[in-house]
Amino acid sequence: MKAKPKLRFTAEGHMEVWSPVRPHIGIQAVQRVLLRHVVTVCPETKLWVAMIAQAIGDAIGRDDSQRHRARRFLVSGSGLAFWCDLIGIDLDFVREVAAKAGYLVNEDALWKPIKSAKSSRSQPRAQALREAACA
C-alpha cells in the first residue's frame, strides 16, 4: 500500500509536497566511516556509533517529530557532544560527515512546490479573457 503524500501550505497559500533529497551515501557507510575514527572499537562503541548513525538517518525521515528530535540532537543538543566525547570522536567531524553525506540539509529543501493543474489551465483562459475585453 502506497503512503499518501505529505502536503503543506506556505504563508503565500502555495501547496508543497514532502520530497526528501536522496543521500549521497547510505547510512551503513556513514556508520563505517564513524567507526574508523573512534578511539577504541568495542561492542559498546559500535552500539553508540549505531545510535548516532540512526539519528543521522532519522534527520531526513518522514515522521515530523522524529525528524525534529534527530536534527535537534545532531545540531544543537548537548547529547551528541556527550556521546562523541565518550567514544573519542570529534563532534564537528560527525556533523560534517552527516552534512556531506546529504543527511543534514536545510529543512525547507525537503519540500517542493506543486504546480496545480487548475492554475496552469486558468492562466491561459484568464489571458484570453483579458484579450477579448481589450478587443
Secondary structure, DSSP 8 states (H G I E B T S, - for coil): ------EEE-TTS-EEEE-----SS-HHHHHHHHHHTSSS--HHHHHHHHHHHHHHHHTT-S-HHHHHHHHHHHHT-HHHHHHHHHHT--HHHHHHHHHHHTSS--GGGGEEE---HHHHHHHHHHHHHHHHHH-
